[in-house]
Amino acid sequence: ETGVTQTPRHLVMGMTNKKSLKCEQHLGHNAMYWYKQSAKKPLELMFVYNFKEQTENNSVPSRFSPECPNSSHLFLHLHTLQPEDSALYLCASSQELTAAGLNTDTQYFGPGTRLTVL
Amino acid sequence: AQSVTQLDSHVSVSEGTPVLLRCNYSSSYSPSLFWYVQHPNKGLQLLLKYTSAATLVKGINGFEAEFKKSETSFHLTKPSAHMSDAAEYFCVVSEDSGYALNFGKGTSLLVTP
């Protein structure tokens, strides 16, 4: 497979469930991102990893827990979510973040996981 | 802080006619600007990117955008719309510090026969 893949593509879960979203990139990149895309709202950056180290947590509730075991894989662990967390969760990757923290690299996006919380 | 305003939430054009999707940005320094497209049930795909080189940027599928600093605009254009261009388009500006890309709310392009 090429590019950025995400599994599952669709997920329905109850508020007491624990589930995980998986992202894998086959581009040799070193930076990976989680975004949330809700209806009628701009994309919201959730987390950023650069060389497996978390560099940004954009005030995300603790019921979302990211994990980056290596530069190719990124997980988002979900626990006791709320109905308002229903959204499309997008993973992206880019070459790497610069020493200055500037992000001018192109980000490549996966197809997303459509999450519904009942 | 950087922000992006996409001036139209919906644009409808006839096939074969020009496309104009408008974007204004605010940035405290010379920004990097992007246009991404999202087709239904697909991830976002980069159309084009401006990073302080030529002000007229050519992208994929016949799209181009012009960076106008005096107007703080980065409008996306295409001379002739195709049915396959129907999608959601996002204008994006990079932050001058930190790692985030700031996305506009998106413009939904409808192409009619």
Contacts between the chains, C-beta under 8 A, distances in Angstrom:
chain1	res1	chain2	res2	distance
A	4	B	43	7.0
A	6	B	43	7.9
A	31	B	99	7.7
A	33	B	99	7.9
A	40	B	105	7.5
A	41	B	105	7.2
A	42	B	4	8.0
A	42	B	102	7.6
A	42	B	103	4.5
A	42	B	104	6.3
A	42	B	105	5.1
A	42	B	106	7.4
A	43	B	90	7.2
A	43	B	101	8.0
A	43	B	103	4.1
A	45	B	99	7.7
A	45	B	100	4.6
A	45	B	101	7.1
A	48	B	99	4.6
A	48	B	100	7.7
A	50	B	99	7.6
A	55	B	99	5.9
A	56	B	98	6.6
A	56	B	99	5.2
A	56	B	100	7.1
A	58	B	100	7.1
A	90	B	43	6.2
A	90	B	44	7.0
A	92	B	44	7.7
A	97	B	99	5.6
A	100	B	97	8.0
A	101	B	97	5.8
A	101	B	98	5.9
A	101	B	99	6.3
A	102	B	94	7.0
A	102	B	96	7.4
A	102	B	97	7.6
A	103	B	32	7.7
A	103	B	94	5.1
A	103	B	95	7.1
A	103	B	98	7.8
A	103	B	99	5.0
A	103	B	100	7.3
A	103	B	101	6.5
A	104	B	32	4.4
A	104	B	51	5.3
A	104	B	94	5.9
A	106	B	34	7.5
A	106	B	46	5.1
A	106	B	49	6.1
A	107	B	44	8.0
A	107	B	46	7.6
A	107	B	101	6.7
A	108	B	46	7.5
A	109	B	36	7.7
A	109	B	43	3.7
A	109	B	44	4.1
A	109	B	45	7.2
A	110	B	43	5.0
A	111	B	41	7.1
A	111	B	42	5.6
A	111	B	43	4.5
A	112	B	43	5.8
